[in-house]
Structures are given as C-alpha cells and as structure tokens.
Amino acid sequence: MIGDLAPEKKNSLLGILREISKECSLGAIAVVSSEGQELAFFAEKGTDQVIMSALASALNSAGQQTVGQIKCGSLDQVIIKGTEGFVILQNLDRFIVLAASKDIYSLALAMNVLGRHAKKVYQVLTS
C-alpha cells in the first residue's frame, strides 16, 4: 500500500524497492514515515503491516535518542538480529526503510544495499 504520494513518486519509489529486493533476499521491505504511517509495504503473508510500521517508528526513535546520548553522530541504521533472521531500519530523517529477512547470512549484504539506495528513496520522498 502506498499513501498520499503523487503517481510519479509512487512509481519511482516502487522501482527503487524492486531494485533493493533484486539485490538481496528479503521477506519484507517497507517505507514508513517517522510517525509510523506506512507509505509502501510488501511482506510475506502473516506480517501485520500496522504493527511493523509502528515498531519501526518506535525503534527508529529509540535509536536516534541512543546515538544522541552516546554522542556518536546521527542515526544511520538500527539492526535487530535474531537467531533465524534480521530486521534493518535505515533512517532517512522523516522516513524509515524497513527490510527483513529470514536469510541470516545476507545481513551484511542487506545493510550495504539499503545504505546504497537510501539517498534515492529520500530524494523521491522529499522532491
């Protein structure tokens, strides 16, 4: 689902998300506002988009506060690694790109791919 974005922005954003998905194995990929509104969300069946969007917002906010407290610059990514998968939140100021996978071995690749595509996603959302 994509929220109140102009059609050309929707198409550009979907194209970037497709590029990210082609480059690494993901079970979910989403773009969420920092307030938790889902702008684009694609996930395996059984994933609650509302809960995932809200959690992404809360975890991103906690990450920003944490890096601020320990004075290590601005937040880039929040990484949550379980024994059978991971979630990466790429901070984009007022937006978050969420990527999740059960392929634990693709964590480093996914971090790299999200980092490389983050600027393009941000440009589409803010232009």
Buried (B, 14 or more C-beta within 10 A) or exposed (E): EBEEBEEEBBEBBBEBBEEBBEBBEBBBBBBBBBEBBBBBBBBEEEBEBEEBBBBBBEBBBEBBEEBEEEEEEEBBBBBEEEEEBBBBBBBBEEBBBBBBBBBEEBBEBBBEBBBEBBEBBBEBBEE
